[in-house]
Amino acid sequence: MPWNDNANPGPWGQPPGGDGDGPQRRPQGGGRGPRRPGQDFDRLISRLREMLGGPGGGVQPGVIAAALGAAFGLWALSGIYLVQPNEQAVITTFGAYTGFAGPGVNYHLPAPIQRAEKVKVTYLNRTDVGGDAAAAAAAASTGANSTGGDAAESLMLTGDEQIIDLDFSVTWRINDPAKFLFAVRDPDEAVKAVAESAMREVVGKTPLQPIISTGRGLVQQQTAELMQKTLDSWGAGISVVEVQIRSAGPPSEVVAAFREVNNAQQDADSAVNEANTYFNRVVNEAKGDAARITQDSEAYRSRAELEAKGEAARFNQLYAEYRRAPAVTRDRLYVETMQRVLQSSNKVVIDAKGATAPIILPPDVFRPRNAPAAAAPAPQPAPAQPAAKAQP
């Protein structure tokens, strides 16, 4: 008996409105008869059987082949995918990395044989260390993904054993999608941990004053280089674009003490600057005096050398004259020497040898050479004559 033979009413009896030899009849008057549970589902199954069934009531092999072919075609077409210009697709075969695909329409073997995971390689990601959630919201204007920081992460110890509250952010992107997906389990947390560790190491070697004033650029550069070196050693496939310090200063609990220390440091710097000014002035004056003394010494040496050379030349000339006329030269030297010795004296030396008449010298000869000329004596008034007495 065929499985679809309705001649046998079965254990449920004859359907209402029918005799078992034909289709069920609807009651007169246009109304619907009572339905048994699952009657609509049975009708759907019957129609499907009529569509797929052949003359003998079985399923045709061609229909099955067509259905299987359509299903296989849809399964094969599921491997077509589109990669955007800012993306790269990482292809895995049974979970193992086998290659990557660039932008455009690409194809991979359908799942579960191969899968393609798209990674945005040109998109900038931002990780904040320190601060609060508001700092992460500020990154929305830059169009970068951002993960917020924690206020406890910003407290660091500087190279001169000072506490600093430092908030900074790291901008990074993916340079190797395969390493990014498979080398690190949580790339965002990895970047954050590496950034905090690198910044603490750099800050621990740097005094406080450069960090809060003019040394931020060097601290940012050294932190970025140290982060990149660490991430490359991990094979994370991440490129650090920039490290930017948002704020750096003393913790709020010690701001007053820090200001006092800063004021004291400024006073000390002022005192040092004044001392340096005085030092430079004294040293420059000493150097000037030393240069002047050196120049005077050089001049005295040159003058002494020239005078010695002149005296030597004069002696040589006198010696030549002496050899020609010894008596005349001796008399001349004697007279010049006596003139030079007695030129400031008021004595007169006369060689009276052979003199026949007395020599009369003027009074000015005996006056000192350096004394001023004596003024002429004022005329004395004539003495008064006594009055003559009258004769009696």
Secondary structure, 3 states (H helix, E strand, C coil): CCCCCCCCCHHHCCCCCCCCCCCCCCCCCCCCCCCCCCHHHHHHHHHHHHHHECCCCCECHHHHHHHHHHHHHHHHHCCEEEECCCEEEEEEECCEEEEEECCEEEECCCCCCEEEEEEECCCCEEEEECCCHHHHHHHHHHCCEEECCCHHHHEEECCCCCEEEEEEEEEEEECCHHHHHHCCCCHHHHHHHHHHHHHHHHHCCCCHHHHHCCCHHHHHHHHHHHHHHHHHHHCCCEEEEEEEEEEEECCHHHHHHHHHHHHHHHHHHHHHHHHHHHHHHHHHHHHHHHHHHHHHHHHHHHHHHHHHHHHHHHHHHHHHHHHHCHHHHHHHHHHHHHHHHCCCCCCCCCCCCCCCCCCCCCHHHHCCCCCCCCCCCCCCCCCCCCCCCCCC
